[in-house]
Amino acid sequence: MRPRTNSEKLLLGLLAAVVLLGGTFYGYKWIAQKQASLDLAVASMHADQTAAEVDLTESDLWTQRMSWVTSNQPPLDGSEDDAKSAVLTYVTKGARDHKLEIVEQNLNDASPTAAGTRVNVTVKVKGPMQDLVQWMTDLEKPSQFYAVTLFSLKADQDQKSMVCSVQVARYFKSGASQ
């Protein structure tokens, strides 16, 4: 093997330096990405830990609430059609009691949920804003297990009254939990 010249030694040194710098650059970039990924995972775990600690401090409250729901939620007596009719009657009677004009009413499908059966009705009413607010306040009472699940409010053409479309749901115990 012949001895290397100075220019070959210089080129070999430059090649080694370029490979070393390139390897260092890409190695640093890879390590920085891994570090950022780990930092994100640690931050997510800290957030999960904080949420779990809050849940633990409030577990008695949520246990009491679940116990109240279990003991007070009405069972689904009779058929789903009877329940839909009863919910619609309750909603429309409340609207009439508040002197609201019932424009439209619909029975929707009942849907099973993890907490029981949800019976939905949709009603469109017309009247003064004050009467609408009072009706909805009286309608959505937790102790009765009624909830407004969809809501739309528009001014009527006469600009003196409002037209309100609401979907009201009532929640019943499922058959398995009765």
Rosetta blueprint (number, residue, H / E / L):
1 M L
2 R L
3 P L
4 R L
5 T L
6 N H
7 S H
8 E H
9 K H
10 L H
11 L H
12 L H
13 G H
14 L H
15 L H
16 A H
17 A H
18 V H
19 V H
20 L H
21 L H
22 G H
23 G H
24 T H
25 F H
26 Y H
27 G H
28 Y H
29 K H
30 W H
31 I H
32 A H
33 Q H
34 K H
35 Q H
36 A H
37 S H
38 L H
39 D H
40 L H
41 A H
42 V H
43 A H
44 S H
45 M H
46 H H
47 A H
48 D H
49 Q H
50 T H
51 A H
52 A H
53 E H
54 V H
55 D H
56 L H
57 T H
58 E L
59 S H
60 D H
61 L H
62 W H
63 T H
64 Q H
65 R H
66 M H
67 S H
68 W H
69 V H
70 T H
71 S H
72 N H
73 Q L
74 P L
75 P E
76 L L
77 D L
78 G L
79 S L
80 E H
81 D H
82 D H
83 A H
84 K H
85 S H
86 A H
87 V H
88 L H
89 T H
90 Y H
91 V H
92 T H
93 K H
94 G H
95 A H
96 R H
97 D H
98 H L
99 K L
100 L L
101 E E
102 I E
103 V E
104 E E
105 Q E
106 N E
107 L E
108 N L
109 D L
110 A L
111 S E
112 P E
113 T E
114 A L
115 A L
116 G E
117 T E
118 R E
119 V E
120 N E
121 V E
122 T E
123 V E
124 K E
125 V E
126 K E
127 G E
128 P L
129 M H
130 Q H
131 D H
132 L H
133 V H
134 Q H
135 W H
136 M H
137 T H
138 D H
139 L H
140 E L
141 K L
142 P H
143 S H
144 Q H
145 F L
146 Y E
147 A E
148 V E
149 T E
150 L E
151 F E
152 S E
153 L E
154 K E
155 A E
156 D L
157 Q L
158 D L
159 Q L
160 K L
161 S L
162 M E
163 V E
164 C E
165 S E
166 V E
167 Q E
168 V E
169 A E
170 R E
171 Y E
172 F E
173 K E
174 S L
175 G H
176 A H
177 S H
178 Q L
